[in-house]
Amino acid sequence: MKTIIKIVLALAVLTAAFQAGMAALTNYQFQDAVHESLIFAPNSTDAEIRDTVTELARNKGLPIGPEDVTIRQVGPDLFVDITYETEVPLLPGIYTRNFRFNPNASTRLMPGVRRSPLK
């Protein structure tokens, strides 16, 4: 009987670790996609960047809206900060937990690249 309990507990821990790992992996892939979009479209307006970020989030199934995206430019550096919270079923059907993620991306604009943030 002890062995069965140990096996069940081990499976529960493995399942929870897998579910949390999948949420972290999805966050990492999303952050990488946002960074890639900044690199290949450095002269996008703030509105275009927000649209791109929300589209990438929709493709990954993440609950991110335009209000969750903060864009700022400091000199030649462009920063995009995103905050979202998602519910992760650590033990599906038994226990879920909200995880808060703060992905960010940045790029350095090349000299001569003009960006209009207000369009």
N, C-alpha and C positions, 0 to 999 in steps of 0.2 A: 504494500500500500504506500509506503514511504517513497518508493521509486516512482510510482505513478504521479504522486504529488510533485516530486522534483521535476519530472519530465513536463508536466503541465506548466509549472512555474517557469521553467527554462523556455518553453515555447511562447509563453506570454511575454517574457522579457525580449526574446528575439523578434517577435511580432511588433512590439512597441518600438524597438530600435530600428527595425526596417521601415516602419511608417514614418518615424521622425527623420530618418535618413533620406527617404524619398522626398519629403517636404523640403529639406535642406538642399537636396540636389536640384529640385525644380527651381528654388530660389537662385541657386548659383547659375543655372542655365539661363534663367531670365536676366540676371544681372549681366551675364556675358553677351546676350543678345542686345541689350540696351547699349552696352559699351561698343559693340560692333556697329550698331546703327549710328552712333555718334561719330565714329571714325570715318565711315563712308558717306556721311552727309553732314559735314561740319558747318555748313552755312544755312542750316535749317532754322526757321523761326521757332520761337517758344511754342507756338500753337502746333506747328508741325511735329516738334519733338514730343509734345504731350500726346498727340494723335498716334504717333509711332509707338510710344510706350504703352498706351492703353490697348493698342492692337496686339502688341507682343504679349501683354498680360492676358488678353482674351484668348489668344492662341494657346497659352499655357494653363488656362483655367483659373487664373488668379483674380481675386476681387480688388482690382485697382481701377480707380477712376481718375479723371484729370485733376481733381482736387488733391489727390495723393502724391502728385508730382511737383517737386520744387526745382526750378532751374535758376542758376545764377552764373554770372560770368565775372571772373576776377582777372583783369588784364587779358592775356591770351588764353587763359584756362576756362573751360566750360564745364560746369558741374551739374549733374542731375541726381537729385536725392529723392528716393521713393520710400514711402512707409505704407505697409499693409499688414493686416492681421488675417490669418486663415485658420480654420478649424481642422485639426488633424485627428483622425480616429486612431489613437494609439492601440487600442484593443477594439477593433470594429464591432459595433453593436453593444459594447460594454462601457468604454471610457473614451471620451474625446477631450482634446485640450486645444485652446487657442494659442497659436504661436505668432509672435510679432516679428516681422522681418523688415530690415532697413537696407535694401540694396541701393547701391550708388554706382555711378559711372562718371568718368571724366575724360576729357581729351584736351590737348593743346592745339589751338588753332594755328595754322601756318601763317607766316607773315603775308600780308596782302589779302587774306580771306576776310571778306566783309560779312557781317552777320547783322540782320535786323531783328532784334528780339520781340518787337511789338506787332509784327504782321500776323 
